[in-house]
Amino acid sequence: MSGSKNAMIWDVHAHLNSPRLAGDLAAVLARAQAAGVERIVNIGFDANSSAESVALAEKYDFIYAAVGVHPHDAAAAGSQTWDELRALARRPKVLAWGEIGLDYYRDLSPRETQRRVFIEQIELANEAGLPIIIHDRDAHGDILDIIRAHPPVHGGVFHSYSGSWEMAREVLSLGFYLSFSGPVTYRNARHAPEAAAKAPADRLLVETDCPYLPPEPHRGKRNEPAYTVLTAAKIAELRGVSLEEIAAVTTANVGRVFPRLNSAAGE
């Protein structure tokens, strides 16, 4: 497995501080770079994981961070959480506020709490001058209602997009980018392949969401950033273009959706 020789590939959504990767993180990172995945955005899901994400970004020049509270953890968030995240968000290698949003599939926090915390974090991201990274599972209508009523000033990303093309058009009309992960490669994928094929090239991103959602032929196993290349190759196939073209356009898109990158440490 090898990536593009003409343009780097970004994995814009990883969880490198997951215990499932802790035992061989150095090897995981080496495999990513060998495959052509030259940059990774590591994502927080609560205050502790956000601090870990920033620490990783400050240790490795090719890793960047996002900070935020996942909807699963919304019930535990409070004023101390927001103080900690505000401080982290000022660090130069933090590119976004996320992942945030709604998860009505597992419902690990009450839905009313999820909605309140999502709105609070949009406001915090606006205050910090950061785009947001949205987690949306079985909550499409409420997600769209909230971002219309509480617009993220600096835009953002719908991560691991799996919704319909009809919803994708709504998301795109609101200025968001679509990031695709392993499920776009699955034979039984219903919506993601159509959205990946039809979305404007200047709104596409690729990710792993590792250690979750590995692409074929690794489905059912642990995911890792090197496999971003497989997802990018599938998107290239769906769009009838080369892997090099997908690598180039998604890399260009990273610079647009995460403007702090232009002044981030390590660049």
C-alpha positions as CSV (number, residue, x, y, z in Angstrom):
1,M,0.0,0.0,0.0
2,S,1.5,3.3,-1.0
3,G,0.2,6.9,-1.3
4,S,0.6,9.6,-3.8
5,K,4.1,10.5,-4.9
6,N,3.0,14.0,-6.0
7,A,0.9,15.2,-3.0
8,M,0.7,14.4,0.6
9,I,-2.4,12.9,2.1
10,W,-4.0,14.2,5.3
11,D,-5.9,12.0,7.8
12,V,-8.1,14.8,9.2
13,H,-9.7,12.7,12.0
14,A,-7.8,10.3,14.1
15,H,-7.8,9.2,17.8
16,L,-4.1,8.3,18.2
17,N,-4.4,8.5,22.0
18,S,-6.9,5.6,22.0
19,P,-5.7,2.7,24.3
20,R,-6.1,0.5,21.2
21,L,-3.1,2.3,19.6
22,A,-1.0,2.9,22.7
23,G,1.0,-0.3,22.5
24,D,2.6,0.4,19.1
25,L,2.0,4.1,18.4
26,A,5.5,4.7,17.0
27,A,5.0,1.8,14.5
28,V,1.5,3.1,13.6
29,L,2.9,6.6,12.8
30,A,5.8,5.1,10.8
31,R,3.4,3.0,8.7
32,A,1.3,6.1,8.1
33,Q,4.2,8.1,6.8
34,A,5.5,5.2,4.7
35,A,2.0,4.9,3.1
36,G,2.0,8.6,2.2
37,V,-0.1,9.9,5.0
38,E,2.1,12.8,6.0
39,R,-0.2,14.8,8.3
40,I,-2.8,13.8,10.9
41,V,-5.3,15.8,12.9
42,N,-5.9,14.1,16.3
43,I,-9.3,14.7,17.8
44,G,-10.4,15.3,21.4
45,F,-13.7,14.0,22.8
46,D,-13.5,15.4,26.4
47,A,-11.2,17.6,28.4
48,N,-8.6,14.9,29.1
49,S,-8.4,13.5,25.6
50,S,-8.2,17.0,24.2
51,A,-5.2,17.8,26.5
52,E,-3.6,14.5,25.3
53,S,-4.3,15.5,21.7
54,V,-2.6,18.8,22.1
55,A,0.4,17.1,23.8
56,L,0.7,14.7,20.9
57,A,0.6,17.6,18.4
58,E,3.3,19.4,20.3
59,K,5.5,16.3,20.4
60,Y,5.2,15.5,16.6
61,D,5.6,18.1,13.9
62,F,3.2,16.2,11.6
63,I,0.3,15.9,14.1
64,Y,-2.2,18.6,14.8
65,A,-5.1,18.7,17.3
66,A,-8.7,19.5,17.8
67,V,-10.4,20.0,21.2
68,G,-13.9,19.5,22.3
69,V,-16.6,17.3,24.0
70,H,-18.2,14.5,22.1
71,P,-22.0,14.1,22.6
72,H,-21.4,10.8,24.5
73,D,-19.6,12.9,27.1
74,A,-21.9,15.9,27.1
75,A,-23.5,15.1,30.5
76,A,-20.2,15.4,32.2
77,A,-19.3,18.8,30.7
78,G,-19.4,21.9,32.8
79,S,-17.8,25.3,33.4
80,Q,-14.5,23.8,34.4
81,T,-14.5,21.8,31.1
82,W,-15.0,24.9,29.1
83,D,-12.2,26.8,30.9
84,E,-9.8,23.9,30.2
85,L,-10.8,23.8,26.5
86,R,-10.6,27.6,26.1
87,A,-7.0,27.4,27.3
88,L,-6.2,24.5,25.0
89,A,-7.9,26.1,22.0
90,R,-5.3,29.0,22.2
91,R,-2.4,26.6,21.5
92,P,-1.1,27.2,18.0
93,K,-1.4,23.6,16.7
94,V,-5.1,23.4,17.6
95,L,-6.9,23.6,14.2
96,A,-10.5,23.0,15.2
97,W,-13.1,22.6,18.0
98,G,-14.3,19.0,17.9
99,E,-15.6,16.5,17.8
100,I,-19.0,17.9,18.8
101,G,-22.5,17.2,17.8
102,L,-25.3,14.8,18.4
103,D,-25.5,11.0,18.7
104,Y,-29.1,9.6,18.9
105,Y,-27.9,6.1,18.1
106,R,-26.2,5.3,21.4
107,D,-27.9,8.1,23.5
108,L,-25.1,8.0,26.2
109,S,-26.1,11.5,27.2
110,P,-29.7,12.8,27.3
111,R,-30.7,14.4,24.0
112,E,-31.6,17.7,25.5
113,T,-28.1,17.9,27.2
114,Q,-26.5,16.9,23.9
115,R,-28.2,19.7,22.1
116,R,-27.4,22.3,24.8
117,V,-23.7,21.3,24.9
118,F,-23.5,21.3,21.1
119,I,-24.8,24.9,21.0
120,E,-22.4,25.9,23.8
121,Q,-19.5,24.6,21.9
122,I,-20.4,26.3,18.7
123,E,-20.4,29.5,20.6
124,L,-17.0,28.6,22.2
125,A,-15.6,27.8,18.7
126,N,-16.8,31.1,17.4
127,E,-15.1,32.8,20.4
128,A,-11.9,30.9,19.7
129,G,-11.9,31.7,16.0
130,L,-12.0,28.0,15.1
131,P,-14.0,25.8,12.7
132,I,-16.0,22.9,14.2
133,I,-15.8,19.2,13.6
134,I,-19.3,17.6,13.7
135,H,-20.3,14.1,14.9
136,D,-23.8,13.3,13.5
137,R,-25.3,9.9,14.1
138,D,-29.0,9.5,13.5
139,A,-29.6,13.2,14.3
140,H,-29.5,14.9,10.9
141,G,-32.6,17.1,11.4
142,D,-31.6,18.5,14.8
143,I,-28.0,19.0,13.6
144,L,-29.1,21.1,10.7
145,D,-31.6,23.0,12.8
146,I,-29.0,23.9,15.3
147,I,-26.3,25.0,12.9
148,R,-28.9,27.2,11.1
149,A,-30.0,28.8,14.3
150,H,-26.5,29.0,15.8
151,P,-24.2,29.4,12.8
152,P,-20.5,28.4,13.2
153,V,-18.8,31.6,12.1
154,H,-15.7,29.7,10.8
155,G,-17.5,26.8,9.2
156,G,-16.3,23.2,9.7
157,V,-16.4,19.6,8.8
158,F,-19.0,16.8,8.9
159,H,-16.8,14.0,9.8
160,S,-17.2,10.4,8.6
161,Y,-20.0,11.5,6.4
162,S,-22.6,8.8,5.8
163,G,-25.8,10.7,5.1
164,S,-27.7,11.0,1.9
165,W,-26.7,13.1,-1.1
166,E,-29.8,15.2,-0.4
167,M,-28.5,16.0,3.1
168,A,-25.0,16.5,1.7
169,R,-26.4,19.3,-0.5
170,E,-27.9,21.0,2.6
171,V,-24.6,20.7,4.5
172,L,-22.6,22.0,1.5
173,S,-25.0,25.0,1.1
174,L,-24.2,25.9,4.7
175,G,-20.5,26.1,3.9
176,F,-19.3,22.8,5.4
177,Y,-16.8,20.2,4.1
178,L,-17.5,16.5,3.9
179,S,-14.9,14.1,5.3
180,F,-15.2,10.4,4.3
181,S,-13.8,7.4,6.2
182,G,-13.7,3.6,5.8
183,P,-17.4,3.0,5.4
184,V,-17.3,4.6,1.9
185,T,-15.4,1.5,0.8
186,Y,-18.0,-1.0,2.2
187,R,-19.9,-3.1,-0.3
188,N,-23.2,-2.5,1.6
189,A,-22.6,1.3,2.0
190,R,-25.9,3.0,1.1
191,H,-25.3,6.7,0.9
192,A,-21.7,7.7,1.4
193,P,-20.4,6.5,-2.0
194,E,-23.0,8.7,-3.8
195,A,-22.1,11.7,-1.7
196,A,-18.4,11.1,-2.2
197,A,-18.9,10.8,-6.0
198,K,-21.1,13.9,-6.4
199,A,-19.6,16.4,-3.8
200,P,-17.6,19.3,-5.2
201,A,-13.9,18.5,-5.2
202,D,-13.2,21.6,-3.2
203,R,-15.3,20.3,-0.3
204,L,-13.8,16.8,0.1
205,L,-11.6,15.5,2.9
206,V,-10.5,12.0,3.9
207,E,-10.0,10.5,7.4
208,T,-9.8,7.2,9.3
209,D,-11.5,7.9,12.6
210,C,-9.0,5.3,13.8
211,P,-9.0,3.0,15.6
212,Y,-12.7,2.8,14.4
213,L,-14.3,2.3,11.0
214,P,-11.4,0.6,9.0
215,P,-11.8,0.5,5.3
216,E,-11.9,-2.7,3.2
217,P,-10.0,-5.1,3.3
218,H,-9.4,-4.4,7.0
219,R,-13.1,-4.2,8.1
220,G,-13.5,-5.7,11.6
221,K,-9.9,-5.0,12.6
222,R,-8.2,-2.0,14.2
223,N,-8.0,1.0,12.0
224,E,-4.9,3.3,11.7
225,P,-3.9,6.4,9.7
226,A,-2.0,4.4,7.0
227,Y,-5.4,3.2,5.7
228,T,-6.4,6.7,4.8
229,V,-4.9,5.9,1.4
230,L,-7.4,3.1,0.9
231,T,-10.3,5.5,1.5
232,A,-8.8,8.1,-0.8
233,A,-8.3,5.5,-3.5
234,K,-11.9,4.4,-3.2
235,I,-13.1,8.0,-3.6
236,A,-10.8,8.4,-6.6
237,E,-12.4,5.3,-8.1
238,L,-15.9,6.6,-7.5
239,R,-15.1,10.0,-9.1
240,G,-13.1,8.5,-12.0
241,V,-9.9,10.3,-11.2
242,S,-6.4,9.4,-9.9
243,L,-5.4,8.9,-6.3
244,E,-2.9,11.7,-6.9
245,E,-5.7,14.1,-7.8
246,I,-7.7,13.2,-4.6
247,A,-4.5,13.6,-2.5
248,A,-3.9,17.0,-4.1
249,V,-7.4,18.4,-3.8
250,T,-8.0,17.2,-0.2
251,T,-4.7,18.6,0.9
252,A,-5.6,22.0,-0.6
253,N,-9.0,21.7,1.2
254,V,-7.3,21.2,4.5
255,G,-5.6,24.6,4.2
256,R,-9.0,26.2,3.5
257,V,-11.1,24.6,6.3
258,F,-8.3,25.0,8.9
259,P,-6.9,28.5,8.3
260,R,-4.8,28.4,11.5
261,L,-2.7,25.8,9.8
262,N,-1.0,28.6,7.9
263,S,0.6,29.9,11.1
264,A,0.7,26.6,13.1
265,A,3.9,25.5,14.7
266,G,5.9,23.0,12.6
267,E,4.9,24.4,9.2
